[in-house]
């Protein structure tokens, strides 16, 4: 009778080990999270500026968007937007006489999580912008700076120290939410872990390994955001 594989053999990056599958899944998790975070940041900046623009119609639309997205669980949003969005797109293509389109799970995961992140980032960045001293904005206007130049030279550097803690939390949140994209069939770390456990029946070992990978991502992310925050706060007095 063949001996049962040991822990090191099971976690080996080479077959019959599943370590390579877990590492590939961790890479997919980071790629999905980074893409969703970037899309959410773009939406968040546009949403925050839109809410502060003074347009009532735009404010009402953005309030509906941020409230609806934050009220509905991410899993329901992912399933709903993926399947309903794919069906709606193919119906439009069919009406136009075009063949149906198969939506890539990776792209769909990034897009859906990006929309979710955008709702939260809108509020984080709006609060950070409101925390910028009004005198700085008025001084920039007095110097004749346009809206875009004021944002780049005054508003953005001033809001970053206030926004970074919230953005760091949202980054860590999306790395965990990426596990939900398994419902649309895309293999990231959580799904790779379940596959490894189901194939070997060593569920505890592989879920522990996945937890260690998530912890490693969190620790490295915390270090990066700490360095960024220290940089944008340089010159500011330190709290006792």
N, C-alpha and C positions, 0 to 999 in steps of 0.2 A: 504493500500500500504506500502510495506516495505521501511524503510528509506535507503537512499543511504549510503554506507559505508564511514566513515570518513577517514582522512589522516592517522591517527595512525593505523586504522584497515587495510587500504590498504598496509601500510608498515610493518605490523606485520610479524614476521618470521614464524608465524603459519597460516595455512589456515583459512579463505579465503585470508589472506594477502599474498603479494608477496615478502616480505622482505627476506625470506629464499631463494627464488629463486635468488634474486639479490646477496645475500651474497655467494651463491654457485657459481654463475657466476663470482664473483670477485675472489673467490678461484681458479676457473678454469683459469681465466686470469693470475693470478700470477704463477700457475703451468706451463702453456704454455710458459709464458715469461721467467721463470727461466730455463726451459729446453732448449729453443731456445738460450738464452744468453750463457748457458754453452757450447752448441754445437758450437755456433759462436765464443766463446773464444778459443776453441780448434782449430777450422779452422783458426782463425785469427793469433794465435801464429805460427801454421805451415806455413800459407801463408806468414807472415812477414819474417820468417826465410828463407823460400824458395826464396822470392824475393831478399833477401840479400845474398843468397848462392853463387851467381856468375854463376849459370847454366843458359845459354841462353834459352834452351828449357823449363826449369821449369819457368823461368821468363815470357816467352811468354804465356805459359798456364795460369799462375796466372794473368797476365795482361788481358787476354781474360775473365777470370772468374770475376774479380773484375769490369771490365768495363761493361760487359754484365749485371751483376746483378744490378749494380748501375744505369744503363741506363733505365732498364725496371721497370715500376711501380710494387709495391709489390703485388697488387691485381692480375695483369696478371700473375706474377710469381707463386703465390699461386694456382690459378686455373690451370695454365698450368702444373706445376710440379705435382700437385695432380692427375689430371685426366689423363694427358699424362703419368706420371710415373706409375700410377696404371694400365693403359692399356698396357704399355710396359712390365711391370712385369708379367701380366697375359698372355701376348702373349708368353713370354719366358717359363712360366710354362706350357702353353698348348703345346708348341713345345717339351718340355721335358716329356710330357705325365702326367703331374701333374694337380690336380684340381686348379681352380682359387682361388685367395686369396682376401679376403675382407680387405682392408686397414683400420685400425682404425683411425677415424678422429682426435683423440687427438695426436696420434703418428705422423700422417701426418702433423699436424699443427706445432708441435715442429720441425720436420725435415725440413720442407720448410722454416719456419722463421729462423731456425738455419743457413741454407745455405745463406739466405739474410744477416743475421747479420755477418756471417763470412767474406763476401766481405768488409763490412765497417770496421770491426775490423782489417782486414789485413792491411789496410791503416793507421788506428789509431796506431796500434802497430809498424808498420814499421817506422812511423815518430818518435815514442817514442824511439825506438832503435837507430835511427840515431842521436837523441839528447844526447845519452850517450857519455860523453867525451872519445875520442879515447885513451887517456892516461891511463884510468882505464883498458881498455881491454888489452892494451899492457903490463901493469904491471902484470895483471893476467897471461898472456902468459909467461912472464918472470919468474913467480913463478912456472911454469910447470903445470898450471891448464888445464885440458882437456876442450873440447868445452861444454859438458854438465855441468861440474862444474863451468865454467866461467859464463854460463847463469844463473845458480841458485844463485851463490854467488855475482856476479858483475852486470851483465846486468839486471836481473829481478828487484833487489832492486832499481837500478838507473832509470829504465824506468817507474816504477809505478807512481811516482809523475807527470810525463808528460802525462801518458796514462789515469789516472783516470778521469779527466774531460771529455774526449772523450768517455770513457766507460760508464760514468754516463749518458751522453746524449743518447747513444745507448740503455741503459737499459730502459730509459723513452720512447724511440722511440718504442721499441718492445712491451711495455705494451699497447701502442696505436695500433700498427700494429696487435696485437692479435685479435682486433675486426674484422679484415678482414677474419679470419678463419671461420666466420659464413657462408661464401659461400660454404664451403665443408660440412656444416651441423652439425658442432660441436657447442654446446651451451656454450658460455662464457658470460661475462657481457653485451656486446652490444646486443647480440641476446636475452638474458634473459630480457633485458629492453624492447626490441621491443615486445616480447611476452606478457609481463605484460601490456604494453600500449595498445596493440591490444585487450587483453581480458577485460580490464576495461575501455578503452577509456580515461584514465587519462594519456595521453602521456607526458604532461608537468611535472607532478609530478614524474613519474618514470625516465624520462631522467634527471631531476634535481637531483634525488637521485643517478643515475649512475654517473653524473658529480661529485657529492660529494665523491663518492667512488674512482673515478679516482684521484681526488685531494688528498684524504687521502693517496693513494698509492704513489703519487708523493712526498708529504711532508715527509712521512716516508723514502722513497728512498733517497731523498736529505739529510736527517739527517744521514742515514747510510753511504752514500758516503762522506759526510763531515767529519765524524769521521774517515773513512778509510784514507782520504787524509791527515787529521791532523796527523794521526799515521805515515804514510809513509814519511811525510815531517818533522818529529821531528828531531831537530838538525840543520835544515836548517835555514838560516837567513830569517826573515820575510820582505816582501816588505813594504815600507812605504805607 
